[in-house]
């Protein structure tokens, strides 16, 4: 072959001279590259830094390459475009991302733990599931810790009122006694469950008699009511010892029409009034009760009623029937509170006379403040006589409270009298009567566990003044119903 140029690796030499590096393999022959005078042109492999030259790698040839026998791995090629700024989950759902870590949308969906690079797996029918250990482990642990704190607080509070453990703090149900993972408990019997019994005790007791009669007592009812439920029998011994005639006892209460009552009944009622001295002494005993018993009668009012009744009696005039009824019930309370055992019949006689006197001018058609006041004192007598004479006294008192409250509403006792331009003396009297009635209503409601007959949201009546306030030498106020 003739002389020619050899270009390999940027080294120029004359053919036949040993100018090629030792590590290069012999040049293969390229028939299609032969030109004139046998010149062979080879495109050498340029170094990576030579960007100004067109670089073309020659095809792999058997027996050629790096000393290790393999080429280095190719570089990862990045796709052209903008760098993503939204989180992967927002991109998957095609939602606008606020570019925070975690973003607001992932936090709302409960997958803040996977933001910004993770995505939720998609199941069939479009439902999305997440790894509970990754998403809810912290929340479950926080709730378990909170439950343990509440259990410890409940145990401390309940231990102050009972020596037994609270039903919700048994070993099986407590979170603190076991792992925080969910557990399956056996469902207790709804009949014999301690928790169910505790709820029943707070609801109350309903007794249904064999003839359909029912009686309900709430959680705050008096214990003796529950003991004698269903065994209340009226004592009939009073009717064998009373001095009242059957005609007086048979007068209905309190819707009887005055025209249906015989005229001689009025005279019979008047004839049963005691002497003025006995009545005055009984009134003094009654006024002594005002320090420990609710009362709306002042000394001035009671003595005024006593004077009116006996003045009309001496003049053969008919006294106001409501005033007469109030005086009779005062005599009944006085005999019941301060009398001996043989006075129980007398107190019941005065109570029956008070009922008849009130019916002579029925308060249903002629409603007065005195009539309401009389019924309130009848309520107190029935509650007190429940122990001595009539075991159904409290049940009857509950009905009387409803009647008295309806009558009080009908004449506006629950409203302040100043708006009606009444006299100041009458306003104070109305206030005393209404709050006396409300006190009896609240106490009866509490002792029977039943709702009251009225609500304070409908009341616009001032509290009464303590007109008989008394104080000791050191200035300390003595106890009275109004001061309480």
Secondary structure, 3 states (H helix, E strand, C coil): CCCCEEEECCEEEECCCCCCCCCCCCCCCCHHHECHHHCECCCCCCCCCCCCCCCCCCCCCCCCCCCCCCCCCCCCCCCCCCCCCCCHHHHHHCCCCCCCCCCHHHHHCCCHHHCCCCCCEECHHHCEECCHHHHCHHHHHHHHHHHHHHHHHHHHHHCCCCCCCCHHHCCCCCCCCCCCCCCCCCCCCCCCCHHHHHHHHHHCEEEECCCCCEEEECCCCCHHHHHCCCCCCCCCHHHHHCCCCHHHHCCCCCCCCHHHCCHHHHHHHHHCCCCHHHHHHHHHHHHHHHHCCCCCCCHHHHHHHHHHHHHHHHCCCCCCHHHHHHHHHHHHHHHHHHCCHHHHHHHHHHHHHHHHHHHHCCCCCCCCHHHHHHHHHHHHHHHHHHHHCCCCHHHHHHHHHHHHHHHHHHCCCCECHHHHCCCHHHHHHHHHHHHHHHHHHHHHHHHHCCCCCCCHHHCECCCCCCCCCCECCCCCECCCCCCC
